[in-house]
Amino acid sequence: MQSYNQILIGFLCLIGINALVRFVLNRLNIGHLKAHGHEVPGVFADEIDSETLSKMNEYTMVNSRMASVEDLCEDLFIVLIVLTGFLPGLAGLIESYGLHFIVSGLLFLLAASFVMSLIGIPFDLYRNFVIEKRFSFNNMTLSIWLSDLFKGIVVSGILMGVFIALFLSIVHYAPDMWWLFVSIFFILFQLFVMWLYPVVIAPLFNKFEPIEDVEVRQGIISLMNSAGLNVKGLYKMDAGKRSRHSNAYFTGIGKSKRIVLYDTLLETHKPDEIAAVLAHELGHWKRGHIKKQLALLSLTSILFMYITFVLVNWSGLYIGFGFEKVILYAGLFLVTLAARPVFFFLTPFSCILSRHFERQADEYAAILQAKPESLVLALKHLAKENLANLHPHPLYAWFYYSHPPITERIKEILGRDVTGKT
């Protein structure tokens, strides 16, 4: 067992505070839903009946309880790993073989990351085959789930292996400035994955076919021309093989850019609504949100890597987590582990920025189509089909929501004319 010290106690306290804040926010959210869940918001009066509303509320509460249990188990799992001395033991075992720094670090970081990921597997299984099935969302068979799990482990293992090996190479060969070079490499690697995902990774899991519906295709092309964008790839994804949830997204960079529509979206939405959803996504491109997010990511990665550079050379970090000596690659994992509860408290700040971007994208979509009612109808149908929470607690939404609450979002769209004025 680990000997207690200030570093360890501080880490455990942060984990405990995280759990307490999550508990309070969840209780507020569920309490707010119980108090107002019987009320159909005015903007949904023509869309939601009492039976559907009851189902939406139940889905929210079941998922909330599930998320609370999962988060608590993850916290306890991390505490168990730390207090049992698993990490020093793993590092000691790898060090005993006298391998090169890069090889040792690769083995340690991959093994530690794999162990950390195990806790999420049973929850994913339960979520899909109990909760999602109960609410008629899940269409996935156990064989598909196992295949996705296996392919996910292989793909993430390869990508992580390449990233970690190059990361450690930079650390090894540029010991005084690696924090800066790694930051640059991290951004380049992110761009590479963004390019790779739609053409290599995504097709491993789903089937992508050109959109055959002439009306939908022409509407999308017309929309793209109006926005001054040229994206040649218009694809339908067989999402319905796994879930009834519907969505659409832009993905890729450069020549790998493509528009992807869930087959469930095509089956349940009219062409104008589909165009409105895509117009919203176009808004993110036209307002430069991806570039701004990359710029912010670059700045934060440089800051984080510099802090990591300082901490991994501080012996107190290792003593706090039961290590007898400085092992640089282990220090990298310890910093990431310690940062988890810290980043939790930064969640509202990233969400505030995200909600600002979403409002701008909504505004752009309403202007581009010159008929905001199409976007409103699309959002109403998506909320109904996906059983969204129509009554989130304001504090909960402020802390967690990357999008404005759906009723608030619709009111803002309806309150803005096609010129973007309110």
C-alpha positions in Angstrom: 0.0 0.0 0.0 1.1 3.5 -0.7 2.4 5.7 2.1 0.3 8.9 2.5 1.8 12.2 1.8 0.7 15.7 0.7 0.8 14.9 -3.1 -1.2 11.8 -2.7 -3.7 13.3 -0.3 -4.2 16.3 -2.6 -4.9 14.0 -5.5 -7.4 11.9 -3.5 -9.1 15.1 -2.3 -9.4 16.3 -5.9 -11.0 13.0 -6.9 -13.4 13.3 -3.9 -14.3 16.9 -4.8 -15.0 15.9 -8.4 -17.3 13.2 -7.2 -19.1 15.5 -4.8 -19.6 18.2 -7.5 -20.9 15.6 -10.0 -23.3 14.3 -7.4 -24.7 17.7 -6.5 -25.1 18.6 -10.2 -26.8 15.4 -11.0 -29.2 15.7 -8.1 -30.0 19.2 -9.1 -30.7 18.1 -12.7 -32.9 15.2 -11.7 -34.7 17.3 -9.1 -35.4 19.9 -11.7 -36.7 17.3 -14.2 -39.0 15.8 -11.6 -40.4 19.3 -10.7 -40.9 20.4 -14.3 -40.9 17.2 -16.4 -44.7 17.2 -16.7 -44.6 20.5 -18.6 -44.3 20.5 -22.4 -42.3 23.6 -23.4 -44.3 26.0 -25.5 -42.0 25.6 -28.5 -42.7 21.8 -28.4 -46.5 22.1 -28.0 -47.2 20.9 -31.5 -44.5 18.1 -31.4 -44.5 16.4 -28.0 -47.4 14.6 -26.3 -47.5 13.6 -22.6 -46.5 10.0 -23.3 -43.5 11.0 -25.3 -42.5 13.5 -22.7 -42.7 10.9 -20.0 -40.4 8.6 -22.0 -37.9 11.4 -22.6 -37.8 12.1 -18.9 -37.3 8.4 -18.0 -34.5 8.1 -20.6 -32.8 11.1 -19.1 -33.0 9.8 -15.5 -31.9 6.3 -16.4 -28.9 7.6 -18.3 -28.1 10.0 -15.5 -28.0 7.2 -12.9 -25.9 5.1 -15.2 -23.4 7.9 -15.8 -23.2 8.6 -12.1 -22.4 5.0 -11.3 -19.9 4.8 -14.1 -18.1 8.0 -13.0 -17.9 6.8 -9.4 -16.5 3.4 -10.5 -13.9 5.1 -12.7 -12.9 7.2 -9.7 -12.6 4.2 -7.4 -10.7 2.3 -10.1 -8.2 5.1 -10.4 -7.8 5.3 -6.6 -7.4 1.5 -6.5 -4.6 1.6 -9.1 -2.9 4.4 -7.2 -3.2 3.0 -3.7 -2.2 -0.6 -4.6 1.1 0.5 -6.1 0.2 -1.0 -9.5 2.0 1.8 -11.5 5.3 1.6 -9.6 5.1 -2.2 -9.8 4.5 -2.1 -13.6 7.4 0.4 -14.1 9.7 -1.7 -12.0 8.9 -4.9 -14.0 9.6 -3.1 -17.3 12.7 -1.5 -15.9 14.1 -4.9 -14.8 14.5 -5.9 -18.5 16.9 -3.1 -19.2 15.2 -2.0 -22.4 15.7 1.2 -24.3 13.9 4.2 -22.9 11.6 4.5 -25.9 10.7 0.8 -25.8 10.2 0.8 -22.0 8.0 3.9 -22.2 6.0 2.5 -25.0 5.3 -0.7 -23.1 4.4 1.2 -19.8 2.1 3.8 -21.4 0.3 1.3 -23.6 -0.2 -1.2 -20.7 -1.3 1.5 -18.2 -3.7 3.1 -20.8 -5.2 -0.3 -21.6 -5.8 -1.1 -17.9 -7.4 2.3 -17.5 -9.8 1.6 -20.4 -11.0 -1.7 -19.0 -13.4 -0.1 -16.6 -15.5 1.4 -19.4 -16.2 -1.9 -21.2 -18.9 -3.4 -19.0 -20.7 -0.1 -18.8 -20.7 0.2 -22.6 -22.1 -3.3 -22.8 -24.8 -2.5 -20.3 -25.7 0.8 -21.9 -26.2 -0.7 -25.3 -27.9 -4.0 -24.5 -30.0 -2.9 -21.5 -30.7 0.9 -21.6 -30.6 1.5 -25.3 -32.5 -1.7 -25.9 -35.1 -0.8 -23.3 -35.8 2.4 -25.2 -35.8 0.7 -28.6 -32.6 2.5 -29.8 -30.2 -0.5 -29.9 -30.1 -2.5 -33.2 -26.6 -3.9 -32.5 -26.0 -7.6 -32.1 -23.4 -9.0 -29.6 -21.2 -10.0 -32.5 -21.2 -6.4 -33.9 -20.4 -5.1 -30.5 -17.5 -7.5 -30.0 -16.2 -6.7 -33.5 -16.3 -3.0 -32.8 -14.6 -3.5 -29.5 -11.8 -5.6 -31.1 -11.3 -3.2 -34.0 -11.4 -0.2 -31.6 -8.7 -1.7 -29.4 -6.5 -2.5 -32.5 -7.0 0.9 -34.2 -6.5 2.9 -31.0 -3.5 0.7 -30.1 -1.8 1.4 -33.4 -2.5 5.1 -33.3 -1.4 5.4 -29.6 1.6 3.2 -30.3 2.8 5.4 -33.2 2.1 8.6 -31.2 3.8 7.5 -28.0 6.8 6.1 -29.8 7.4 9.4 -31.7 6.5 11.4 -28.5 9.1 9.5 -26.5 11.7 9.8 -29.3 11.3 13.6 -29.1 11.6 13.5 -25.3 14.7 11.3 -25.5 16.6 13.2 -28.2 15.6 16.7 -27.2 15.6 16.6 -23.4 15.7 20.4 -22.9 13.1 21.5 -25.4 10.9 18.5 -25.9 7.8 20.2 -24.5 7.8 22.7 -27.5 8.6 20.1 -30.2 6.0 17.7 -28.7 3.4 20.4 -28.8 4.0 21.0 -32.5 4.0 17.3 -33.2 0.7 16.9 -31.3 -1.0 19.4 -33.5 0.4 17.8 -36.7 -0.7 14.4 -35.4 -4.2 15.7 -34.7 -4.4 17.0 -38.3 -3.2 13.7 -39.6 -5.8 11.8 -37.7 -8.5 14.2 -39.0 -7.4 13.5 -42.5 -7.1 9.7 -41.9 -10.4 9.2 -40.0 -13.0 9.4 -42.9 -10.9 7.5 -45.5 -9.4 4.8 -43.4 -10.7 4.5 -39.8 -14.5 5.1 -40.1 -14.9 2.6 -43.0 -13.6 -0.1 -40.7 -16.7 0.3 -38.6 -19.4 1.5 -40.9 -20.4 1.3 -44.6 -20.5 4.6 -46.5 -22.4 4.9 -49.8 -23.1 7.9 -52.0 -26.4 9.5 -51.3 -28.8 8.3 -54.0 -31.9 10.4 -53.1 -31.9 13.0 -55.9 -33.9 15.7 -54.0 -31.6 15.4 -50.9 -28.4 15.4 -53.0 -29.5 18.4 -55.1 -30.5 20.3 -52.0 -27.1 19.7 -50.4 -25.2 20.7 -53.5 -27.3 23.9 -53.8 -26.6 24.6 -50.1 -22.9 24.1 -50.6 -22.9 26.4 -53.6 -24.7 29.1 -51.7 -22.0 28.8 -48.9 -19.2 28.9 -51.5 -17.9 25.5 -50.5 -17.0 22.5 -52.6 -17.2 19.2 -50.9 -17.4 16.3 -53.3 -18.0 13.5 -50.9 -21.7 13.2 -49.9 -22.2 9.9 -48.1 -24.9 7.9 -46.3 -23.7 5.9 -43.3 -25.4 2.6 -42.1 -25.8 3.9 -38.6 -29.1 2.1 -38.3 -27.3 -1.2 -38.1 -26.2 -0.2 -34.6 -28.7 2.4 -33.3 -31.9 4.3 -34.1 -30.2 7.6 -33.0 -29.9 10.0 -36.0 -27.3 12.6 -36.8 -25.1 14.2 -39.6 -21.6 15.5 -39.5 -18.7 17.0 -41.5 -15.4 15.2 -41.2 -11.9 15.3 -42.7 -9.6 18.0 -44.0 -8.3 18.8 -47.4 -9.3 16.2 -50.0 -10.7 13.9 -47.3 -13.5 16.3 -46.4 -16.9 14.8 -46.7 -20.5 15.1 -45.5 -22.0 12.1 -43.7 -25.7 11.6 -43.1 -26.9 8.8 -40.9 -29.4 6.5 -42.8 -31.7 7.0 -39.8 -31.7 10.8 -40.5 -32.5 10.3 -44.2 -35.4 8.0 -43.2 -37.0 10.2 -40.7 -36.4 13.8 -41.9 -37.6 15.9 -44.8 -35.0 17.3 -47.3 -35.4 20.8 -46.0 -34.7 19.6 -42.4 -31.6 17.6 -43.6 -30.4 20.7 -45.4 -30.9 22.8 -42.3 -28.8 20.4 -40.2 -26.0 20.6 -42.8 -26.4 24.3 -43.0 -25.6 24.4 -39.2 -22.5 22.3 -39.8 -21.5 24.6 -42.7 -21.8 27.5 -40.2 -18.9 25.9 -38.2 -16.7 25.9 -41.3 -17.7 29.4 -42.5 -17.3 31.0 -39.1 -13.8 29.5 -38.7 -14.7 27.5 -35.6 -12.4 24.6 -36.5 -9.4 26.9 -37.1 -10.2 28.7 -33.8 -10.4 25.4 -31.9 -7.1 24.3 -33.4 -5.5 27.6 -32.4 -6.8 27.2 -28.9 -5.7 23.6 -28.8 -2.2 24.7 -29.9 -1.9 27.2 -27.1 -3.2 24.9 -24.4 -1.0 22.0 -25.6 2.1 24.2 -25.4 1.1 25.3 -21.8 0.2 21.8 -20.7 3.4 20.3 -22.2 5.5 22.9 -20.5 3.9 22.2 -17.1 4.4 18.5 -17.8 8.1 19.2 -18.6 8.5 20.8 -15.2 6.6 18.2 -13.2 8.2 15.1 -14.7 11.6 16.4 -13.6 10.3 16.9 -10.0 11.0 14.0 -7.7 8.0 14.9 -5.5 5.6 13.8 -8.2 7.1 10.3 -8.1 7.3 10.1 -4.3 3.7 11.1 -4.1 2.6 8.1 -6.2 4.9 5.6 -4.6 7.8 5.6 -7.0 11.3 5.3 -5.5 13.0 7.1 -8.3 12.4 9.4 -11.3 11.2 7.4 -14.3 10.4 9.9 -17.0 7.9 7.9 -19.0 6.0 7.0 -15.8 6.0 10.7 -14.9 4.2 11.5 -18.2 1.4 9.1 -17.3 1.2 10.4 -13.7 0.8 14.0 -15.0 -2.0 12.9 -17.3 -3.6 11.0 -14.4 -3.3 13.9 -12.0 -4.7 16.3 -14.7 -8.0 14.4 -15.0 -9.6 15.9 -11.9 -8.1 19.3 -12.7 -9.5 19.3 -16.2 -13.0 18.4 -14.8 -13.2 22.0 -13.4 -12.3 23.4 -16.8 -15.3 21.8 -18.4 -17.6 24.8 -18.1 -15.1 27.1 -19.8 -14.8 24.8 -22.9 -18.6 24.5 -22.9 -19.1 28.2 -22.8 -17.0 28.6 -25.9 -18.7 25.6 -27.6 -22.2 27.0 -26.9 -21.1 30.3 -28.4 -19.9 28.5 -31.6 -23.2 26.6 -31.7 -25.2 29.8 -31.6 -23.2 31.3 -34.4 -23.7 28.1 -36.5 -27.5 28.3 -35.9 -27.5 31.9 -36.9 -25.5 31.1 -40.1 -27.9 28.2 -40.9 -31.0 30.4 -40.5 -29.5 33.1 -42.8 -28.2 30.7 -45.4 -31.5 28.9 -45.8 -33.5 32.2 -45.3 -36.1 30.1 -43.4 -35.2 29.3 -39.8 -38.4 27.2 -39.4 -36.6 24.3 -41.2 -33.8 24.3 -38.7 -36.4 24.5 -35.8 -38.3 21.6 -37.2 -35.1 19.5 -37.6 -34.1 20.3 -34.0 -37.5 19.4 -32.7 -37.5 16.1 -34.5 -34.0 15.3 -33.4 -34.9 16.1 -29.8 -38.0 13.9 -30.0 -36.3 11.0 -31.8 -33.2 11.0 -29.5 -35.3 11.5 -26.3 -33.5 14.7 -25.3 -34.0 16.3 -21.9 -36.3 19.3 -22.4 -35.8 20.5 -18.8 -32.1 20.5 -17.8 -31.2 22.5 -14.6 -29.6 25.8 -15.7 -26.4 25.1 -13.6 -26.1 21.6 -14.9 -26.5 22.8 -18.5 -23.9 25.6 -17.8 -21.4 23.1 -16.5 -21.8 20.2 -19.0 -23.7 21.3 -22.1 -21.6 21.8 -25.3 -24.9 23.0 -27.0 -27.4 25.4 -25.6 -30.4 23.6 -24.1 -32.7 22.7 -26.9 -35.7 24.8 -25.9 -33.5 27.8 -25.4 -31.8 27.2 -28.7 -35.1 27.0 -30.6 -36.3 30.2 -28.9 -33.2 32.0 -30.0 -33.5 30.8 -33.6 -37.2 31.9 -33.7 -36.3 35.2 -32.2 -33.8 36.0 -35.0 -34.8 37.0 -38.5 -33.0 35.8 -41.6 -30.6 38.8 -41.5 -29.3 37.5 -38.2 -30.9 40.3 -36.1 -32.8 39.6 -32.9 
